[in-house]
Amino acid sequence: MPHVARSITRSAVALAALAAVTAFSFGGWATISVEDVPESLRVGQPTTFRFTIRQHGIEPLEGLNPSLAIRSADGKSVVAAAASPDGAKGRYASTFTIPRSGDWRVTINSGFGPSKLTLLPIAANATGVSLAAMTDTERGKHLFVAKGCVGCHIHRAVDERPPADMGAPELTSKAFDNGYLALWLANPRIRPATKGGPEMPNPQLSQKEIAPLVAFISSQGRATASK
């Protein structure tokens, strides 16, 4: 019987892996981009996250049932919250309340195949005010995850990885001219896609988001290249 149970378990794992691969093969992956990512959360007060889900990072997806799981750093507390449509096509909102102080990680499950996004830890305290102001590079690191860049690109300064090989370049050691990178993030169409490569979607970034992203990507690339 133990042998049978192990066989069943292995078969279930194989089927789950096959289902994931099949979903990606038929376009079943999406990127998630969060708006106005907070630097801290306020204990006991509702927080609303708004985010957009796009198939292949381009086409906004409506009619989904996304959900959030917010976990404490020690893993002892989990806050679950549903999300609902919020105006524009593919845009959703979810409101949750953090019960105690500490670092929390927000995972957004898209409801579209296995696509999900886990943000970097966000501190929660009684005031909701960040106790230590982030540098532009630190803020850019958070935005690199929250804006969905990790849905296509690998950067080894963050834990999140694309769900499959999207053909996008790894950015860990890339060092760009800051001015050019800012223009490109604002409008990726200024540079055509590499022949045979994926189209870079427009992440719809604000100027206050572009500057930290430039600081993170450029500084990390130069630091890696100099080692």
C-alpha positions in Angstrom: 0.0 0.0 0.0 2.8 2.5 0.7 4.2 1.8 -2.7 0.7 2.5 -4.3 0.4 5.7 -2.3 3.8 6.9 -3.5 2.8 6.1 -7.1 -0.4 8.0 -6.8 1.4 11.0 -5.3 4.1 11.0 -8.1 1.3 10.7 -10.7 -0.6 13.7 -9.2 2.6 15.8 -9.1 3.3 14.9 -12.7 -0.2 15.8 -13.8 0.0 19.1 -12.0 3.3 19.9 -13.7 1.9 18.9 -17.1 -1.2 21.1 -16.5 1.0 24.1 -15.7 3.2 23.6 -18.8 0.1 23.1 -20.9 -1.5 26.3 -19.5 1.7 28.3 -20.3 1.9 26.8 -23.8 -1.6 28.0 -24.6 -1.1 31.5 -23.3 -2.3 30.8 -19.8 0.1 33.2 -18.0 -0.4 36.8 -16.9 1.5 39.6 -15.2 0.2 41.5 -12.2 1.0 45.2 -11.7 0.2 46.9 -8.4 -0.7 50.6 -8.1 0.7 52.9 -5.4 2.7 50.3 -3.5 2.8 51.5 0.2 6.1 51.6 2.1 4.3 50.5 5.3 0.9 49.3 6.5 -1.1 50.5 9.5 -2.2 47.9 12.0 -5.9 47.7 12.5 -6.8 50.0 9.6 -8.1 48.8 6.2 -5.6 48.9 3.3 -6.8 48.7 -0.3 -4.6 47.3 -3.0 -5.4 48.0 -6.6 -3.8 46.1 -9.4 -4.1 45.2 -13.1 -3.8 41.7 -14.6 -2.6 41.4 -18.2 -2.2 38.3 -20.3 1.4 38.3 -21.6 1.8 41.6 -19.9 -0.3 43.3 -22.6 -4.0 42.5 -22.7 -6.0 43.4 -19.6 -8.0 40.5 -18.3 -11.5 40.9 -17.0 -13.9 38.4 -15.5 -11.4 36.9 -13.1 -11.7 36.2 -9.4 -8.3 37.2 -7.9 -7.5 36.8 -4.2 -4.9 38.0 -1.8 -3.0 36.1 0.9 -1.1 38.3 3.3 1.4 36.4 5.5 3.3 37.5 8.6 7.1 37.0 8.5 6.9 34.2 11.2 4.3 32.4 9.1 1.8 32.2 12.1 -0.7 34.6 10.7 -2.4 34.7 7.3 -5.0 37.3 6.2 -7.1 36.2 3.2 -9.0 38.7 1.1 -11.0 38.5 -2.1 -10.6 41.1 -5.0 -13.3 42.5 -7.2 -13.4 44.5 -10.5 -12.5 48.2 -10.0 -13.4 50.3 -13.0 -11.0 49.9 -15.9 -10.8 46.6 -17.8 -8.4 44.2 -16.0 -8.2 46.3 -12.9 -9.1 44.9 -9.5 -9.2 46.0 -5.9 -8.9 44.2 -2.5 -9.2 45.6 1.0 -7.6 43.9 4.0 -6.6 44.7 7.6 -3.3 43.7 9.2 -3.9 42.5 12.8 -0.4 43.1 14.3 2.9 44.8 13.7 5.8 43.2 11.9 6.8 42.4 8.3 4.1 41.0 6.0 4.2 39.6 2.4 1.3 40.1 0.1 0.6 37.4 -2.5 -1.8 38.2 -5.3 -3.3 35.1 -6.9 -4.5 36.2 -10.3 -7.3 33.6 -10.8 -5.8 33.1 -14.3 -4.0 29.8 -14.3 -1.1 29.6 -11.9 -0.1 33.2 -12.4 0.6 35.0 -9.1 2.8 37.7 -7.6 4.4 37.9 -4.1 5.6 41.4 -3.1 8.7 42.1 -1.0 8.0 42.4 2.8 6.1 45.5 3.9 6.3 46.6 7.5 3.1 47.2 9.6 3.0 49.4 12.6 0.6 51.4 14.7 1.1 54.7 12.7 1.4 53.4 9.1 4.4 55.6 8.7 7.6 54.1 7.4 10.1 54.1 10.3 13.1 54.3 7.9 12.7 56.1 4.7 13.7 54.0 1.7 16.4 55.0 -0.7 15.5 55.3 -4.4 17.3 52.0 -5.0 15.4 50.2 -2.2 12.1 51.6 -3.5 13.0 50.6 -7.0 13.6 47.0 -5.9 10.1 46.9 -4.4 8.7 48.4 -7.6 10.6 45.9 -9.8 8.5 43.2 -8.1 5.2 45.1 -7.6 5.0 46.5 -11.1 5.3 43.0 -12.6 8.8 43.2 -14.1 9.5 39.9 -12.4 6.7 38.4 -14.6 9.2 38.4 -17.5 12.7 39.3 -16.3 15.1 37.6 -13.9 17.0 39.8 -11.5 18.9 38.0 -8.8 18.6 40.8 -6.3 15.0 39.6 -5.8 13.6 36.2 -5.0 10.7 36.2 -7.5 11.2 34.5 -10.8 9.1 34.5 -14.0 6.7 31.5 -14.1 8.4 30.3 -17.4 11.1 31.3 -19.8 9.6 34.3 -21.5 12.6 35.0 -23.7 13.2 38.4 -21.9 16.8 39.3 -21.0 18.1 38.8 -17.5 18.7 42.2 -15.9 21.0 41.2 -13.0 24.2 42.6 -14.6 22.8 45.0 -17.1 24.0 48.6 -16.8 22.1 51.2 -18.8 22.4 54.9 -19.5 20.0 56.4 -16.9 18.4 58.9 -19.3 17.8 56.2 -22.0 16.4 53.7 -19.4 14.0 56.3 -18.1 12.7 57.1 -21.6 12.4 53.3 -22.4 10.4 52.6 -19.3 8.1 55.4 -20.1 7.6 54.2 -23.7 9.2 50.8 -24.6 8.2 51.4 -28.3 11.2 53.7 -28.7 13.2 50.4 -29.2 11.8 47.6 -31.3 11.8 44.1 -29.9 14.8 41.9 -30.7 14.1 39.7 -33.7 12.3 36.6 -32.4 12.1 38.1 -28.9 9.0 39.1 -26.9 7.5 42.5 -27.2 8.2 44.7 -24.1 4.8 45.8 -22.8 4.2 49.3 -21.6 4.1 49.1 -17.8 2.2 52.4 -17.5 4.6 53.8 -15.0 4.4 57.3 -13.4 7.4 59.5 -13.2 7.7 58.9 -9.5 7.9 55.2 -10.2 10.4 55.5 -13.1 13.2 57.2 -11.1 13.5 54.6 -8.4 13.3 51.8 -11.0 16.1 53.4 -12.9 18.1 53.7 -9.7 17.6 50.0 -8.9 18.3 48.5 -12.3 21.3 50.7 -13.1 23.0 50.6 -9.7 22.6 46.9 -9.4 23.9 46.3 -12.9 27.0 48.4 -12.4 27.7 46.8 -9.0 27.4 43.3 -10.5 29.6 44.2 -13.5 32.3 45.7 -11.2 32.7 42.5 -9.2 
